[in-house]
């Protein structure tokens, strides 16, 4: 028999304490997911409290959406149902840090900015830098598989996550990967959790691979008058012996948003190493850019933490495709946006074929029909994808946030979801195919 609402409230109070359970309707509105307001928000302070909340949710058949800083909640389909938001912002401890091994184990609610501050005294870093990422939590960034310009050298969260402690839907606390206490046979659990949007388990701790901070770093804006010139330069850069650690492509809208010279198209490039190597490679980079008609400006290093405004539109799409097609799809996106009267800003990851498309439009329905769907169809025809990272629930319902998926893959994903969350407690409906 299901417990009553007051009894459920008292059970949550017993787990997290009165200061960390919200039920007032006005306080719940900021925690809505795609317009759906939960019945309660609970803020556990430890992994065992997360475990007790999920065990209760499973017993009472409650739908739970995990939440970090809330910056990535726009990703995914609207949930089929929502009872509890599980806010993990109190889980902020650094559990273990061995500078000599360049490995740290941290709780999932710790922000990227707070972790960076702790690592700075040892001249080390976590090489994850999604735009606007400092306030974002470790768990949220991993769950959304968010990445940024440092992906050019260091890869994504899937490459940097060594081990994970997470809570399954029934409340079982489980380890996977490094520092294994208990694992789930047959799966590489950490890699499954990255990008799963909290649908398989709630990440409470992550063991992360760190990197040394380089002794010297310098950044430039390389501006080009045409996509053709930028394409030729980018091909030459990728084929050169130069070793940039960060590369980002911005169109004129994105450049204006972050306060840089509004070239028609620009590449931001960072080279980090010992001072002599930075100076030498910087000179070579200047010659390479000049040879393709590029203009070079020296930038403050702070530019890399200031890219958030480039992707701050009310609608944000993320396309992934063959890297050599980056500028082609950027041009197509701009053309379609102009056709529907939408303001656009583009932020791309050269070398990986990822393009974030930030949009403001008066008519979201027209944008979906005349821009999103045609662009998605064309990209999917070449084996790529186009997802809605942020946007109104109506747009997601009409266009499907994740796009098409191979039915064989969907069958496998359903089986995995069924094994990890047979009661469909965790973020029901938000993942690919309505999982």
Buried (B, 14 or more C-beta within 10 A) or exposed (E): EEEEEEEBBEBBBEBBBEEBBBBEEEEBEEBBBBEBBBBBBBBBBBBBBBBBBBBBBBBBEBBBBBBBBBBBBBBBBBBEEBBBBBBBBBBBEBBEBEBEEBBBBBBBBBBBEBBBEBBEEBEBBBBBBBBBBBBBBBBBBBBBBBBBBBBBBBBBBBBBBBBBBBBBBBBBBBBBBBBEEEBBEEBEBBBBBBBBBBBBBBBBBBBBBBBEBBEEBBBBBBBBEEBEBBBBBBEBBBEEEBEBBBBBBBBBBBBBBBEBEBBBBBBBBBBBBEEEBBEBBBEEBBEBBEEBBBBBBEBEEEBBBBBBBBBBBBBBBBBBBEBEBBBBBBBBBBEBBEEBEBBBBBBBBBBBBBBBBBBBBEEBEBBBBBBBBEBBEBBBEEEBBBBBBBBBBBBBEBBBBBBBBEEEEBEEBBEBBEEBBEBBBBBBBBBBBEB
